[in-house]
Amino acid sequence: MKLIKVGILFGGKSGEHEVSIQSASNILREIDRSKYYPIPIGIKKNGKIASDSEIKSMLPPDLLYILDNKSIQTEKTSIDKQNSNKIINNETNFGLSNDVITNIENKYDVIFPVLHGPNGEDGTIQGLLELMDIPYVGSGVLGSSTGMDKEIMKRIFMSHDLPILPFYSFKKFQWDKDKSDVIKNIEYSLTYPAFVKPANMGSSVGITKAHNRNELIQGVDEALQYDIKIVVEQGINAREIEISILGNDNPITSVLGEIIPCKEFYDYEAKYLSEGSKLIIPAQIDSSIEQNIKECAIKAFLALDCSGLARIDFFIDKLDNKVYINEINTLPGFTKISMYPKLWEVSGIPYPKLIDQLITLAIEKHKTKPS
């Protein structure tokens, strides 16, 4: 059987570069090699395509050993002759070239983008792949872009009567022009504590919790390091609940998971650097609340025109058990501690099968496009 060539696109210019490498490494480890021939495509922090040697330096050494032994020794007879010759002649271990993007439609059957953050899950790379007419995992241009921009996302949620917390959004030029006016508007709209976030960033990068005006100013300055648009959201004393979505037109939901962060909130350090955070899967919540969250998750997924996969984050107010949708992540992490694959594993879909279903969904979505 001829193997399906899957380009694993990772790295990128965003602040989530390292997380992307972790996600890609896990996918390369877990993908079914009896069906797929995975080819890592690295993007450096400057946005340029990584050479073969640079890709090797980006990936962990133990993964290189797996790729060298499993890919070359057991699969070289199943891939196309051109790439097979390259591997046998040791010109490259991965069958890559520096013009990989411009020739991507001739080298790969499907692309699995794991480029978290800007220039990866915001519709930009999706637009490129659309122009190349090649199947790819995840949401299209519209779903990716609306899911990435926290302000636009929340306004679409509001238009579909999905419950969200109050927020205030502004741009850098407004902050630079009249900082005091922006602060006045924020304090009129919200009460402390409040969360300050870059509008277009994931993995909790650049997010801070402001308990007062000084911390608000510091938080905005921090968030402006990552984006020119800022979203400030009302903070509440809440349980943090996450759910995974899988599918295209008829998506399904996983079990729910609850995050108990080791810090005051689930920031980047709590997610990836500290070991004290706890993930409770399945979450212990009332069945009626669980059903409400699942229904809201499907509604949000379809409202944003998403496809393939997403992780959606919710809050449950500890005072009155009211549910609020926080945000959607259209290309969630695939690291060892990421909630998206963990939730599906508990739901009965192990990692390799999850990857297989995502690639199948990508190919199916591509076939429905008008010719």
Secondary structure by P-SEA (a helix, b strand, c coil): cbbbbbbbcccccccaaaaaaaaaaaaaacccccccbbbbbbbccccccccaaaaaaaccaaaaaaaaacccccccccccaaaaaaaaacccccccccccccccccccccccccccccccccaaaaaaaaaaccccccccaaaaaaaacaaaaaaaaaaacccccccccccaaaaaacaaaaaaaaaaaccccbbbbcccccccccbbbbccaaaaaaaaaaaaacccbbbbbbbcbbbbbbbbbbbccccccccbbbbbccccccccccccccccbbbbccccccaaaaaaaaaaaaaaaaaacccccbbbbbbbcccccbbbbcccccccccccccaaaaaaaaacccaaaaaaaaaaaaaaaaaaccc
